[in-house]
Amino acid sequence: MDSARVLNYINNEWTDAGADETGPVVNPATGEAIAEVVLTAPDGVGRAVEAGERAFAEWRETPVVERVQPLYRLKMLLEEHLDEIAATITDECGKTLAESAGEVRRGIENVEVACGMPTLIQGYSNEDIARGIDEQMIRQPLGVVTAITPFNFPAMIPLWFLPYAVATGNCFILKPSERVPMTAVKLFELIEQAGFPKGVVQLVNGAAQTVDALLDHPGIRAVSFVGSTPVARYIYGRATANGKRAQCQGGAKNPVIIMPDADQETTTRIMADSAFGCAGQRCLAASVAVIVGEARGRFAESIGEAAAGRRVGYGREDGVEMGPVISPESRARIEQLVAAGEGEGAKLIADGRGRAVSGYEDGNWVFPTVLDRVPPEGEIAKTEIFGPVLSLMHAETLEEAIGLVNARTYGNMACIFTSSGASARKFRHEADAGNVGINVAVAAPMAFFPFSGWNESFFGDLHAQGRHGVEFYTQTKVVVERWPREWSRKF
Ligand code: NAD
């Protein structure tokens, strides 16, 4: 692919907005630079916010049934161009084509749900709260809102926010990860065809400086963020200190309990997909397996075999089950954390360090890795590795296993594999996490449910997707009206 310049989409025009700095976009499987992305300065951010403010005056007056029409068109365009978007994700993010297509599909679901906004945005009302007095609650949009998104789902995560924000009557600015900006360009080429009025949906590229300009601009009313916990905490603090609404999703360390009565074959297959799929760079990846009682030996052996048998390579090639990690720095960090785990006393069942894929020696390869007997009190048990590394811990009872699950500071996801309804029910009730899986190891909520992280995995109260998205992007207005019956007799 020729080197390309990734631009902003401001007021329905492709522009660098005066940015004189750029950053490289690199294919993580080949190590090749495939594009340069503009890093927008505060002035360029200001231009986008002003265009959004101008557009808002008319967009908020547009009936919701009309506001969803460009989203219906966007849904069809996304379907038509799904393979093309998936190929772009694979090139800049490293996933397999099947994984990339899967994330686009999950993104499209959110567009579909937001098309139901005429119903979702409804308020409620009471007639006669006192004689001749009625009360109603209506929802109104906020103004210009923004989402700042991570590298690992370049199509799906922007679509967790964009459709709800615009269908509720806001104007929306996306700031994608500077490591994977080309997918957003594909989305915005379709947004351009879908026919949104000028300034309603905009794209501003950049890194930390661009984010700070968005966080400090008085015209931005709400901030949605997905990324690592330190940045989520920072963005939540700065956005709310500036009087903005914020919903900030952070990192994860997702534990999965494996009971002795779990179906061995199914559990191993699903766990391998969760831990090693997307090279472990999913915020809902299983990263710790807490194996209970006699499941211990069996599972350690079968997951070791699954790790060794997984086909790693360039995601565009047939039969490849796992791609590279995002960057050389990421690879180095993962390898160091595996070494630190060994230093804490863990035993390697599968070691994916120091490997390469033939023909792609410059890729950021980490093969599936399994660390056994990870000490629960150690650093590795707590640290987000964000790579294809599964840590195994052991417990004698379900109570002990739940104790290990709840000892974590994150709370994005927790799962259990069991054939006992009683064990599943106890776990569902007691697990200290916002997304819970039962015989499922990537408990990703559908678009019509909130993506419900807890603890250090989330700062805020209203989550992404579904009705939470509608509430986040609207302010409630409560109206009390007095219309005494006798006044109607005057005419
Ligand atoms: P990241 O935090 O490095 O970057 C996320 C976004 O923040 C990017 O757009 C980046 O430009 C911006 N950013 C980075 N540093 C910044 C700073 N100092 N100031 C202002 N903005 C800054 O995250 P990443 O590496 O792109 O993504 C991986 C992380 O995201 C993992 O921790 C993963 O668990 C998490 N994640 C969480 C969820 C979830 O739903 N909770 C989903 C996906 C990813």
Residues whose N, C-alpha, C, O or C-beta is under 5 A from the ligand:
A	BS01	NAD	I148 T149 P150 F151 N152 K175 P176 S177 E178 G206 A207 A208 V211 V226 G227 S228 T229 V231 Q249 G250 G251 A252 C283 G453 S457
